[in-house]
Amino acid sequence: MNPTLETQPVNYVLVVKKDCPTCTVIEPVIRSLAENTSLSLSVYVQDDPSFPPNLDCVVDDSSLEYSYKREIEVVPTLIRLNDKNDVHSEEARIYGWDKGQWQSFTGIEELGAELVDFKPGCGSKTQDPGMSEVLALRFGEQILQARHVELAEAEDIMEACYDRGWSDGLPVVPPTPLRVMRMLSGSEREASEIVGNAPPDNVPCTIEKIAINAVMAGCKPEYFPVVIASVEAALQDRFCMHGLLCTTYFSSPVMVVNGPITKQIGMNSGINALGQGNRANATIGRALQLIIRNVGGGVPGGIDRACMGNPGKYTYCFAEDESDDNWLSLSMDRGFQRKDSVVSLFAGDGLQPVLDQQSRTPESLAKSMAMSLRSVAHTKLFGMADAILVVCPEHRRVFREGGWSKAELRKALYEELKTPGSEIIRGADDIAEGMPVKLKDKMLDKFREDGLHIVTTGGTAGMFSAIIGGWVASGERGSQLTSQKI
């Protein structure tokens, strides 16, 4: 091998690998080109610098730096340079083996005359699984901006993440540069792009920082667009993420995902959808919580002052069951189309069961659900907290078979929940809590006009729906359900 080759005039470059049948077939052609005094040739070999043997024009490209920077996808690839004094210039390229094409491309009429007329090439080693991120990290222009944390030789990497306060209490995946690069590959957005300022510290939140925390949460790269959308939703003023962090109430972000992406990434909208066991549900919701903690500084005992919190502060994310085309999804309620993939965030607390195994008419089931909805926040507090009614598929079937739409269910619930102020004012029924006495002569609604949301999820067996109560600072004075298209 000639170590000074790259400084010599070159007008053809050939990229090959020994582990390619086509490259071995054209070995006589490579020798013919190398011996041709009318041109200069450099042969970059991706796997074995002794191939072809006994040629001075061979360059070891086992690092794949040249192949990566040249965007080589197939071997053999023959490149004609438009400036023989510039090894990086390019006029044209061909790949694979096509006898007539190679003869025309080089201007050598009898080139490879003894070979087969055609043989397709092989995939470049730059196209091996996972290699694109490895090479981008080594040689790419996109350089990660986050600071590198060096660990002592004897330091346990998992314990190091705990010790530095990066964890929500559960183990996290160490965010190595390669893992972060692979996460970034799940989106076409630039790593340096700032999506907004993360509360409570109002720290600029970049796509790279989101990727780091998505890695720690255990996300796959294909989940990454959903994670980004969840952050964009959380940073909207109407969601009031800062206030949600500061409250002593139970609430935290609840994430509902709609659209084709839920099937594409394998989210759970069926059995145990609000429980454990599904990686996408668990890690996407966890990623948002880690971002607010690690980027924004929302640490429990610091700005996070929740009296008790709720288990959803680890992760609270699920997909909606959209199998009934005649029943509008949550995202459609928010103005999107069924074909759109959408993340919706709700400031909610724990899960309250609604058990009704007897109702077989929409009227009975709506009354039953309304009775349970009265207990959101407190049975004597009206208009303070929004709520999500999670309707199971069997209960949805009762409404659909009875001819009811979601709009009719919502209307019936509001009507059923209207209550005279005199029944729920402070002191009524010997309970000090309640609505102000000045409202005793008013007819009150349990929820504001846009305060009750209805979604469907869960298994097809079991007449168990549920309620996710909202933050007591719901509505225009606090947090509103916020949706973001993915």
Secondary structure, 3 states (H helix, E strand, C coil): CCCCHHHCCCCEEEEECCCCHHHHHCHHHHHHHHHCCCCCEEEEECCCCCCCCCCCCEEECCCCHHHHHCCCCEECEEEECCCCCCCCCCCEEEECEEHHHHHHHHCCCCCCCCCCCEECCEECHHHCCCHHHHHHHHHCCCCCCCCCCCCCCCCCHHHHHHHCCCCCCCCCCCCCHHHHHHHHCCCCCCCCCEEEEECCCCEEEEHHHHHHHHHHHCCCHHHHHHHHHHHHHHCCHHHCHHHHHHCCCCCEEEEEEECCHHHHCCCCCCCCCCCCCCHHHHHHHHHHHHHHHHCCCCCECCCECCCCCCHHHCCCEEECCCCCCCCCCHHHHCCCCCCCCEEEEEEEEEEEEEECCCCCCHHHHHHHHHHHHCCCCCCCCCCCCCEEEEECHHHHHHHHHCCCCHHHHHHHHHHHHCEEHHHCECCHHHCCCCECHHHCCCEECCCCCCCEEEEECCCCCCCEEEEEEECCCECCCCECCEEEEC
